Amino acid sequence: SPTQFYDPTPTLIDGSFDPIDSAILLVAFAGLILLSVAAFERRDL
């Protein structure tokens, strides 16, 4: 679950967040986008 690496409560209370957790989500997002682009380019649509 993506929310395992992101807990919104401290952000709402303190206005702070852990950059490492955000980086993990960003890397996962970028990796999935790259995989989907590669899969899309291989298909004959």
mmCIF file of the N, C-alpha and C atoms, coordinates in Angstrom:
data_MODEL
# 
_entry.id   MODEL 
# 
loop_
_atom_site.group_PDB 
_atom_site.id 
_atom_site.type_symbol 
_atom_site.label_atom_id 
_atom_site.label_alt_id 
_atom_site.label_comp_id 
_atom_site.label_asym_id 
_atom_site.label_entity_id 
_atom_site.label_seq_id 
_atom_site.pdbx_PDB_ins_code 
_atom_site.Cartn_x 
_atom_site.Cartn_y 
_atom_site.Cartn_z 
_atom_site.occupancy 
_atom_site.B_iso_or_equiv 
_atom_site.pdbx_formal_charge 
_atom_site.auth_seq_id 
_atom_site.auth_comp_id 
_atom_site.auth_asym_id 
_atom_site.auth_atom_id 
_atom_site.pdbx_PDB_model_num 
ATOM 1   N N  . SER A 1 1  ? 0.831  -1.181 0.000   1.00 0.00 ? 1  SER A N  1 
ATOM 2   C CA . SER A 1 1  ? 0.000  0.000  0.000   1.00 0.00 ? 1  SER A CA 1 
ATOM 3   C C  . SER A 1 1  ? 0.880  1.251  0.000   1.00 0.00 ? 1  SER A C  1 
ATOM 4   N N  . PRO A 1 2  ? 0.611  2.217  -0.865  1.00 0.00 ? 2  PRO A N  1 
ATOM 5   C CA . PRO A 1 2  ? 1.430  3.438  -0.899  1.00 0.00 ? 2  PRO A CA 1 
ATOM 6   C C  . PRO A 1 2  ? 1.390  4.228  0.401   1.00 0.00 ? 2  PRO A C  1 
ATOM 7   N N  . THR A 1 3  ? 0.306  4.099  1.161   1.00 0.00 ? 3  THR A N  1 
ATOM 8   C CA . THR A 1 3  ? 0.223  4.868  2.402   1.00 0.00 ? 3  THR A CA 1 
ATOM 9   C C  . THR A 1 3  ? 1.100  4.286  3.503   1.00 0.00 ? 3  THR A C  1 
ATOM 10  N N  . GLN A 1 4  ? 1.714  3.135  3.263   1.00 0.00 ? 4  GLN A N  1 
ATOM 11  C CA . GLN A 1 4  ? 2.652  2.581  4.232   1.00 0.00 ? 4  GLN A CA 1 
ATOM 12  C C  . GLN A 1 4  ? 3.850  3.518  4.401   1.00 0.00 ? 4  GLN A C  1 
ATOM 13  N N  . PHE A 1 5  ? 4.240  4.203  3.335   1.00 0.00 ? 5  PHE A N  1 
ATOM 14  C CA . PHE A 1 5  ? 5.394  5.087  3.375   1.00 0.00 ? 5  PHE A CA 1 
ATOM 15  C C  . PHE A 1 5  ? 5.012  6.544  3.585   1.00 0.00 ? 5  PHE A C  1 
ATOM 16  N N  . TYR A 1 6  ? 3.737  6.824  3.736   1.00 0.00 ? 6  TYR A N  1 
ATOM 17  C CA . TYR A 1 6  ? 3.300  8.208  3.905   1.00 0.00 ? 6  TYR A CA 1 
ATOM 18  C C  . TYR A 1 6  ? 2.229  8.272  4.969   1.00 0.00 ? 6  TYR A C  1 
ATOM 19  N N  . ASP A 1 7  ? 2.522  8.933  6.066   1.00 0.00 ? 7  ASP A N  1 
ATOM 20  C CA . ASP A 1 7  ? 1.558  9.136  7.148   1.00 0.00 ? 7  ASP A CA 1 
ATOM 21  C C  . ASP A 1 7  ? 1.163  10.606 7.146   1.00 0.00 ? 7  ASP A C  1 
ATOM 22  N N  . PRO A 1 8  ? -0.067 10.938 6.757   1.00 0.00 ? 8  PRO A N  1 
ATOM 23  C CA . PRO A 1 8  ? -0.456 12.343 6.622   1.00 0.00 ? 8  PRO A CA 1 
ATOM 24  C C  . PRO A 1 8  ? -0.639 13.080 7.947   1.00 0.00 ? 8  PRO A C  1 
ATOM 25  N N  . THR A 1 9  ? -0.726 12.370 9.068   1.00 0.00 ? 9  THR A N  1 
ATOM 26  C CA . THR A 1 9  ? -0.997 13.025 10.346  1.00 0.00 ? 9  THR A CA 1 
ATOM 27  C C  . THR A 1 9  ? 0.068  14.054 10.739  1.00 0.00 ? 9  THR A C  1 
ATOM 28  N N  . PRO A 1 10 ? 1.391  13.736 10.709  1.00 0.00 ? 10 PRO A N  1 
ATOM 29  C CA . PRO A 1 10 ? 2.379  14.762 11.076  1.00 0.00 ? 10 PRO A CA 1 
ATOM 30  C C  . PRO A 1 10 ? 2.352  15.971 10.148  1.00 0.00 ? 10 PRO A C  1 
ATOM 31  N N  . THR A 1 11 ? 2.047  15.744 8.897   1.00 0.00 ? 11 THR A N  1 
ATOM 32  C CA . THR A 1 11 ? 1.974  16.856 7.954   1.00 0.00 ? 11 THR A CA 1 
ATOM 33  C C  . THR A 1 11 ? 0.825  17.784 8.320   1.00 0.00 ? 11 THR A C  1 
ATOM 34  N N  . LEU A 1 12 ? -0.292 17.204 8.701   1.00 0.00 ? 12 LEU A N  1 
ATOM 35  C CA . LEU A 1 12 ? -1.444 18.016 9.076   1.00 0.00 ? 12 LEU A CA 1 
ATOM 36  C C  . LEU A 1 12 ? -1.234 18.734 10.407  1.00 0.00 ? 12 LEU A C  1 
ATOM 37  N N  . ILE A 1 13 ? -0.576 18.079 11.354  1.00 0.00 ? 13 ILE A N  1 
ATOM 38  C CA . ILE A 1 13 ? -0.392 18.663 12.685  1.00 0.00 ? 13 ILE A CA 1 
ATOM 39  C C  . ILE A 1 13 ? 0.779  19.648 12.703  1.00 0.00 ? 13 ILE A C  1 
ATOM 40  N N  . ASP A 1 14 ? 1.951  19.207 12.242  1.00 0.00 ? 14 ASP A N  1 
ATOM 41  C CA . ASP A 1 14 ? 3.174  20.009 12.335  1.00 0.00 ? 14 ASP A CA 1 
ATOM 42  C C  . ASP A 1 14 ? 3.492  20.779 11.062  1.00 0.00 ? 14 ASP A C  1 
ATOM 43  N N  . GLY A 1 15 ? 2.957  20.349 9.949   1.00 0.00 ? 15 GLY A N  1 
ATOM 44  C CA . GLY A 1 15 ? 3.327  20.948 8.671   1.00 0.00 ? 15 GLY A CA 1 
ATOM 45  C C  . GLY A 1 15 ? 4.669  20.441 8.180   1.00 0.00 ? 15 GLY A C  1 
ATOM 46  N N  . SER A 1 16 ? 5.123  19.286 8.707   1.00 0.00 ? 16 SER A N  1 
ATOM 47  C CA . SER A 1 16 ? 6.410  18.719 8.302   1.00 0.00 ? 16 SER A CA 1 
ATOM 48  C C  . SER A 1 16 ? 6.192  17.314 7.752   1.00 0.00 ? 16 SER A C  1 
ATOM 49  N N  . PHE A 1 17 ? 7.166  16.851 6.970   1.00 0.00 ? 17 PHE A N  1 
ATOM 50  C CA . PHE A 1 17 ? 7.098  15.505 6.421   1.00 0.00 ? 17 PHE A CA 1 
ATOM 51  C C  . PHE A 1 17 ? 8.505  14.955 6.295   1.00 0.00 ? 17 PHE A C  1 
ATOM 52  N N  . ASP A 1 18 ? 8.616  13.641 6.197   1.00 0.00 ? 18 ASP A N  1 
ATOM 53  C CA . ASP A 1 18 ? 9.911  12.984 6.067   1.00 0.00 ? 18 ASP A CA 1 
ATOM 54  C C  . ASP A 1 18 ? 10.277 12.894 4.589   1.00 0.00 ? 18 ASP A C  1 
ATOM 55  N N  . PRO A 1 19 ? 11.340 13.554 4.157   1.00 0.00 ? 19 PRO A N  1 
ATOM 56  C CA . PRO A 1 19 ? 11.696 13.558 2.737   1.00 0.00 ? 19 PRO A CA 1 
ATOM 57  C C  . PRO A 1 19 ? 12.057 12.170 2.199   1.00 0.00 ? 19 PRO A C  1 
ATOM 58  N N  . ILE A 1 20 ? 12.574 11.289 3.040   1.00 0.00 ? 20 ILE A N  1 
ATOM 59  C CA . ILE A 1 20 ? 12.936 9.945  2.578   1.00 0.00 ? 20 ILE A CA 1 
ATOM 60  C C  . ILE A 1 20 ? 11.692 9.192  2.119   1.00 0.00 ? 20 ILE A C  1 
ATOM 61  N N  . ASP A 1 21 ? 10.625 9.276  2.891   1.00 0.00 ? 21 ASP A N  1 
ATOM 62  C CA . ASP A 1 21 ? 9.389  8.592  2.517   1.00 0.00 ? 21 ASP A CA 1 
ATOM 63  C C  . ASP A 1 21 ? 8.814  9.167  1.226   1.00 0.00 ? 21 ASP A C  1 
ATOM 64  N N  . SER A 1 22 ? 8.896  10.462 1.070   1.00 0.00 ? 22 SER A N  1 
ATOM 65  C CA . SER A 1 22 ? 8.422  11.088 -0.166  1.00 0.00 ? 22 SER A CA 1 
ATOM 66  C C  . SER A 1 22 ? 9.276  10.654 -1.350  1.00 0.00 ? 22 SER A C  1 
ATOM 67  N N  . ALA A 1 23 ? 10.571 10.505 -1.132  1.00 0.00 ? 23 ALA A N  1 
ATOM 68  C CA . ALA A 1 23 ? 11.467 10.057 -2.200  1.00 0.00 ? 23 ALA A CA 1 
ATOM 69  C C  . ALA A 1 23 ? 11.141 8.626  -2.618  1.00 0.00 ? 23 ALA A C  1 
ATOM 70  N N  . ILE A 1 24 ? 10.805 7.781  -1.650  1.00 0.00 ? 24 ILE A N  1 
ATOM 71  C CA . ILE A 1 24 ? 10.431 6.398  -1.967  1.00 0.00 ? 24 ILE A CA 1 
ATOM 72  C C  . ILE A 1 24 ? 9.192  6.381  -2.857  1.00 0.00 ? 24 ILE A C  1 
ATOM 73  N N  . LEU A 1 25 ? 8.192  7.177  -2.498  1.00 0.00 ? 25 LEU A N  1 
ATOM 74  C CA . LEU A 1 25 ? 6.976  7.234  -3.312  1.00 0.00 ? 25 LEU A CA 1 
ATOM 75  C C  . LEU A 1 25 ? 7.262  7.798  -4.699  1.00 0.00 ? 25 LEU A C  1 
ATOM 76  N N  . LEU A 1 26 ? 8.124  8.803  -4.785  1.00 0.00 ? 26 LEU A N  1 
ATOM 77  C CA . LEU A 1 26 ? 8.460  9.402  -6.072  1.00 0.00 ? 26 LEU A CA 1 
ATOM 78  C C  . LEU A 1 26 ? 9.199  8.415  -6.968  1.00 0.00 ? 26 LEU A C  1 
ATOM 79  N N  . VAL A 1 27 ? 10.128 7.663  -6.413  1.00 0.00 ? 27 VAL A N  1 
ATOM 80  C CA . VAL A 1 27 ? 10.865 6.657  -7.185  1.00 0.00 ? 27 VAL A CA 1 
ATOM 81  C C  . VAL A 1 27 ? 9.918  5.557  -7.656  1.00 0.00 ? 27 VAL A C  1 
ATOM 82  N N  . ALA A 1 28 ? 9.012  5.120  -6.790  1.00 0.00 ? 28 ALA A N  1 
ATOM 83  C CA . ALA A 1 28 ? 8.042  4.096  -7.186  1.00 0.00 ? 28 ALA A CA 1 
ATOM 84  C C  . ALA A 1 28 ? 7.144  4.612  -8.301  1.00 0.00 ? 28 ALA A C  1 
ATOM 85  N N  . PHE A 1 29 ? 6.705  5.853  -8.194  1.00 0.00 ? 29 PHE A N  1 
ATOM 86  C CA . PHE A 1 29 ? 5.861  6.462  -9.219  1.00 0.00 ? 29 PHE A CA 1 
ATOM 87  C C  . PHE A 1 29 ? 6.606  6.538  -10.552 1.00 0.00 ? 29 PHE A C  1 
ATOM 88  N N  . ALA A 1 30 ? 7.843  7.020  -10.525 1.00 0.00 ? 30 ALA A N  1 
ATOM 89  C CA . ALA A 1 30 ? 8.628  7.149  -11.757 1.00 0.00 ? 30 ALA A CA 1 
ATOM 90  C C  . ALA A 1 30 ? 8.892  5.782  -12.378 1.00 0.00 ? 30 ALA A C  1 
ATOM 91  N N  . GLY A 1 31 ? 9.182  4.785  -11.548 1.00 0.00 ? 31 GLY A N  1 
ATOM 92  C CA . GLY A 1 31 ? 9.422  3.441  -12.061 1.00 0.00 ? 31 GLY A CA 1 
ATOM 93  C C  . GLY A 1 31 ? 8.194  2.857  -12.735 1.00 0.00 ? 31 GLY A C  1 
ATOM 94  N N  . LEU A 1 32 ? 7.040  3.051  -12.133 1.00 0.00 ? 32 LEU A N  1 
ATOM 95  C CA . LEU A 1 32 ? 5.809  2.539  -12.736 1.00 0.00 ? 32 LEU A CA 1 
ATOM 96  C C  . LEU A 1 32 ? 5.472  3.268  -14.035 1.00 0.00 ? 32 LEU A C  1 
ATOM 97  N N  . ILE A 1 33 ? 5.734  4.565  -14.090 1.00 0.00 ? 33 ILE A N  1 
ATOM 98  C CA . ILE A 1 33 ? 5.503  5.316  -15.324 1.00 0.00 ? 33 ILE A CA 1 
ATOM 99  C C  . ILE A 1 33 ? 6.416  4.797  -16.431 1.00 0.00 ? 33 ILE A C  1 
ATOM 100 N N  . LEU A 1 34 ? 7.698  4.582  -16.114 1.00 0.00 ? 34 LEU A N  1 
ATOM 101 C CA . LEU A 1 34 ? 8.637  4.073  -17.121 1.00 0.00 ? 34 LEU A CA 1 
ATOM 102 C C  . LEU A 1 34 ? 8.232  2.686  -17.614 1.00 0.00 ? 34 LEU A C  1 
ATOM 103 N N  . LEU A 1 35 ? 7.792  1.833  -16.698 1.00 0.00 ? 35 LEU A N  1 
ATOM 104 C CA . LEU A 1 35 ? 7.343  0.502  -17.109 1.00 0.00 ? 35 LEU A CA 1 
ATOM 105 C C  . LEU A 1 35 ? 6.108  0.579  -17.998 1.00 0.00 ? 35 LEU A C  1 
ATOM 106 N N  . SER A 1 36 ? 5.182  1.446  -17.663 1.00 0.00 ? 36 SER A N  1 
ATOM 107 C CA . SER A 1 36 ? 3.969  1.554  -18.471 1.00 0.00 ? 36 SER A CA 1 
ATOM 108 C C  . SER A 1 36 ? 4.263  2.155  -19.840 1.00 0.00 ? 36 SER A C  1 
ATOM 109 N N  . VAL A 1 37 ? 5.185  3.110  -19.917 1.00 0.00 ? 37 VAL A N  1 
ATOM 110 C CA . VAL A 1 37 ? 5.565  3.677  -21.217 1.00 0.00 ? 37 VAL A CA 1 
ATOM 111 C C  . VAL A 1 37 ? 6.228  2.608  -22.076 1.00 0.00 ? 37 VAL A C  1 
ATOM 112 N N  . ALA A 1 38 ? 7.113  1.820  -21.481 1.00 0.00 ? 38 ALA A N  1 
ATOM 113 C CA . ALA A 1 38 ? 7.778  0.752  -22.231 1.00 0.00 ? 38 ALA A CA 1 
ATOM 114 C C  . ALA A 1 38 ? 6.764  -0.279 -22.724 1.00 0.00 ? 38 ALA A C  1 
ATOM 115 N N  . ALA A 1 39 ? 5.810  -0.648 -21.880 1.00 0.00 ? 39 ALA A N  1 
ATOM 116 C CA . ALA A 1 39 ? 4.792  -1.619 -22.284 1.00 0.00 ? 39 ALA A CA 1 
ATOM 117 C C  . ALA A 1 39 ? 3.893  -1.038 -23.372 1.00 0.00 ? 39 ALA A C  1 
ATOM 118 N N  . PHE A 1 40 ? 3.561  0.231  -23.275 1.00 0.00 ? 40 PHE A N  1 
ATOM 119 C CA . PHE A 1 40 ? 2.696  0.866  -24.263 1.00 0.00 ? 40 PHE A CA 1 
ATOM 120 C C  . PHE A 1 40 ? 3.379  0.936  -25.624 1.00 0.00 ? 40 PHE A C  1 
ATOM 121 N N  . GLU A 1 41 ? 4.676  1.244  -25.640 1.00 0.00 ? 41 GLU A N  1 
ATOM 122 C CA . GLU A 1 41 ? 5.396  1.365  -26.908 1.00 0.00 ? 41 GLU A CA 1 
ATOM 123 C C  . GLU A 1 41 ? 5.543  0.023  -27.609 1.00 0.00 ? 41 GLU A C  1 
ATOM 124 N N  . ARG A 1 42 ? 5.517  -1.073 -26.875 1.00 0.00 ? 42 ARG A N  1 
ATOM 125 C CA . ARG A 1 42 ? 5.666  -2.398 -27.476 1.00 0.00 ? 42 ARG A CA 1 
ATOM 126 C C  . ARG A 1 42 ? 4.360  -2.919 -28.067 1.00 0.00 ? 42 ARG A C  1 
ATOM 127 N N  . ARG A 1 43 ? 3.254  -2.330 -27.699 1.00 0.00 ? 43 ARG A N  1 
ATOM 128 C CA . ARG A 1 43 ? 1.955  -2.793 -28.193 1.00 0.00 ? 43 ARG A CA 1 
ATOM 129 C C  . ARG A 1 43 ? 1.623  -2.153 -29.534 1.00 0.00 ? 43 ARG A C  1 
ATOM 130 N N  . ASP A 1 44 ? 0.908  -2.897 -30.337 1.00 0.00 ? 44 ASP A N  1 
ATOM 131 C CA . ASP A 1 44 ? 0.471  -2.399 -31.639 1.00 0.00 ? 44 ASP A CA 1 
ATOM 132 C C  . ASP A 1 44 ? -0.982 -1.941 -31.503 1.00 0.00 ? 44 ASP A C  1 
ATOM 133 N N  . LEU A 1 45 ? -1.138 -0.665 -31.269 1.00 0.00 ? 45 LEU A N  1 
ATOM 134 C CA . LEU A 1 45 ? -2.492 -0.132 -31.085 1.00 0.00 ? 45 LEU A CA 1 
ATOM 135 C C  . LEU A 1 45 ? -2.970 0.571  -32.330 1.00 0.00 ? 45 LEU A C  1 
# 
